[in-house]
Structures are given as C-alpha cells and as structure tokens.
Amino acid sequence: MQIVSESFDHDGAIPGRCAFCVPDASGHVSLGGNKNPALSWSEVPEGTKSLVLLCHDPDVPSVPDDVNQEGRSIPASLARVDFFHWVLVDIPADTVGVQEGEFSDGVTARGKSGPGGPRGTRQGVNDYNNWFAGDADMEGNYFGYDGPCPPWNDEILHHYHFTLYALDIERCPVGGDFTGQAVRAVIDGHVLDEARITGTYTLNPALTG
C-alpha cells in the first residue's frame, strides 16, 4: 500500500492548523487548529475487509517531571514512550482517504464524543485522556484525533507516524473506550499490509529557529 498527505510531506513539518498547540511568544503555546490531516491511500490488497488508522508519537518523555517547566529542559537522552493521537477502526475497505478537518476541526475541551465516527467508523480514545486526567478544565474522554502538542522545552523533534493497516476482518474486535495499544494487540495476525507516513513537530523555539 501507499499513503500520502496533502497536509504535509513525508518527514516534513505538520502545519499548525493540524496541531493541538502552536508556538506563542507570550505564553510558550496557544491552541492550534487541531484539524486531522488529509490522507489518501492506494494499492489496498485484495481480500481487505476493513482498514485501521493509528497515529502515534514515539518521542514522548517517559518521565514528566521536567515537562514545560521554566528554566529546565527535557534532555535528548531521556527514554521515550508512545503517545497515541488518533485511533480509527472499521474504515470501510473501499475508502481511499480522509479529508482535512473531516474527523477533527478545533480543540474540544474535555474531548470529542465517541466512539462513533464519520462513515460508520469507530474512534478510540487517544492519550490526551491520561494527560489531562485531574485537570478541572480539560479532563474528559478524548475520542478521535487530537494533534501534536510536544513539550516546549524538549530538546528533540517529535515524529508522528500515521500508519494504515489493511485487515482481513470487517470489524476490529475492540469495544468500549478502546485505546491504540488495544488495537495494536487485537489486529496482530489479521494485517494483510500496512503503510506509513511520518510528520514532524516541535514547540521549542531553539529547534525551529
């Protein structure tokens, strides 16, 4: 399979209109456009019964102590973990792409509703669910796409992998408030093919200047 985007080039910067946060000179960051990027794909293998789309950032700090702290930075040497930004399952096999902003357009405090999504899809919860836990203004269930917002004091550029999976089953066997990790586990053994496009993003002025 092949996957491309009209919103960003492979290994290129994701635009602020597709990010959860954008740089702000007065307060480090402000809210971005949070539109899901446009994606299109081709060469789906014969026998595909449904598609799954996952977006994850593998560059998230494993220890949050220094995240967005004045006078401190997150060293490049710190161990990193996955953070899922989009979990989309039960995409009909004849689908050839998604439009920019079709699944997300703007930041929704406390999260968008789910799991039902456009075109009969289902959307899992992304990892902002855990990130905002305990925040009186933002805590909630974050279904669907929510874009990049890496720490503004991180020494490394973050990478966002949009991976499309062609499955030999019509319905992904997950339920409830399912996660990216859960989807990865249950589709093992059902993947006919996969394709990936990667975008980058940073809020650290030292990396953009």
Residue pairs with C-beta under 8 A, 6 or more apart in sequence:
1 41
1 42
1 43
1 44
1 45
1 164
1 166
1 193
1 194
1 195
2 41
2 42
2 43
2 195
3 39
3 40
3 41
3 162
3 164
3 195
3 196
3 197
4 10
4 39
4 40
4 41
4 197
5 37
5 38
5 39
5 40
5 162
5 197
5 199
6 38
6 40
6 100
7 14
7 15
7 18
7 35
7 37
7 38
7 39
7 100
8 14
8 15
8 18
8 37
8 199
10 197
10 198
10 199
11 198
11 199
11 200
12 199
12 200
13 199
13 200
13 201
14 37
14 147
14 148
14 160
14 199
14 200
14 201
16 22
16 32
16 33
17 32
17 33
17 35
18 32
18 33
18 34
18 35
18 36
18 37
18 100
18 147
18 148
19 32
19 33
19 34
19 147
19 148
19 149
19 201
20 31
20 32
20 34
20 107
20 128
20 146
20 147
20 148
20 149
21 29
21 30
21 31
21 32
21 148
21 149
21 203
22 29
22 30
22 31
22 32
22 203
23 29
23 152
23 203
23 205
23 208
24 30
28 68
28 152
28 203
29 149
29 152
29 203
31 107
32 107
32 147
32 149
33 105
33 106
34 104
34 105
34 106
34 107
34 145
34 146
34 147
35 100
35 101
35 104
35 105
35 106
35 147
36 86
36 98
36 100
36 101
36 102
36 103
36 104
36 144
36 145
36 147
37 100
37 162
37 199
38 97
38 98
38 99
38 100
39 53
39 97
39 98
39 162
39 164
39 197
40 96
40 97
40 98
41 96
41 97
41 164
41 195
42 96
44 51
44 93
44 166
44 193
45 166
45 192
45 193
47 168
47 192
48 93
48 166
48 167
48 168
48 192
48 193
49 93
49 167
49 168
49 169
49 170
50 89
50 90
50 91
50 92
50 93
50 167
50 169
50 170
50 171
50 172
51 91
51 92
51 93
51 95
51 164
51 165
51 166
51 167
52 88
52 89
52 91
52 164
52 165
52 167
52 172
52 183
52 187
53 86
53 88
53 91
53 98
53 162
53 163
53 164
53 165
54 84
54 86
54 87
54 88
54 161
54 162
54 163
54 165
54 180
54 183
54 184
55 84
55 85
55 86
55 145
55 160
55 161
55 162
55 163
56 82
56 83
56 84
56 85
56 160
56 161
56 163
56 180
57 82
57 83
57 85
57 148
57 150
57 158
57 159
57 160
57 161
58 80
58 81
58 82
58 83
58 159
58 161
59 80
59 150
59 154
59 156
59 157
59 158
59 159
60 80
60 81
60 82
60 83
60 150
60 158
61 67
61 74
61 78
61 80
61 81
61 151
61 154
62 78
62 79
62 80
62 81
63 78
63 79
66 72
66 73
66 74
66 151
66 153
67 74
67 151
67 153
67 154
68 151
68 152
68 153
69 153
72 153
73 153
73 154
73 155
74 151
74 153
74 154
74 155
74 156
75 155
76 155
76 156
82 180
82 181
83 127
84 124
84 126
84 127
84 179
84 180
84 181
85 126
85 127
85 145
85 146
85 147
85 148
85 160
86 103
86 123
86 126
86 144
86 145
86 146
86 162
87 123
87 124
87 125
87 126
87 144
87 178
87 179
87 180
87 183
88 103
88 117
88 121
88 122
88 123
88 124
88 144
88 145
89 121
89 122
89 123
89 124
89 172
89 174
89 178
89 183
90 120
90 121
90 122
90 170
90 171
90 172
91 119
91 121
92 119
92 120
93 166
95 119
102 118
103 117
103 118
103 123
103 144
103 145
104 112
104 144
104 145
104 146
104 147
107 146
109 137
109 138
109 140
110 138
110 139
110 140
110 141
111 125
111 128
111 129
111 140
111 141
111 142
111 143
111 146
112 123
112 142
112 143
112 144
113 143
114 122
114 123
114 124
114 125
114 141
114 143
114 144
114 177
115 122
115 123
115 124
115 143
115 177
115 178
116 122
116 123
117 123
117 143
117 144
122 172
123 143
123 144
123 145
124 143
124 174
124 177
124 178
124 179
124 180
124 182
124 183
125 141
125 142
125 143
125 177
125 178
125 179
126 142
126 143
126 144
126 145
126 146
126 180
127 142
127 179
127 180
128 142
128 146
129 140
129 141
129 142
129 177
132 138
132 139
132 140
132 142
133 139
141 177
143 177
148 158
148 160
148 201
149 203
150 158
150 201
150 202
150 203
150 204
151 203
151 204
152 203
152 204
152 205
153 204
154 202
154 203
154 204
155 204
155 206
155 207
156 207
157 200
157 201
157 202
157 207
158 200
158 201
158 202
159 198
159 199
159 200
160 198
160 199
160 200
160 201
161 196
161 197
161 198
162 196
162 197
162 198
162 199
163 194
163 195
163 196
164 194
164 195
164 196
165 187
165 191
165 193
165 194
166 191
166 192
166 193
166 194
167 187
167 190
167 191
167 192
168 190
168 192
169 190
172 183
172 186
172 187
173 186
174 182
174 183
174 186
202 208
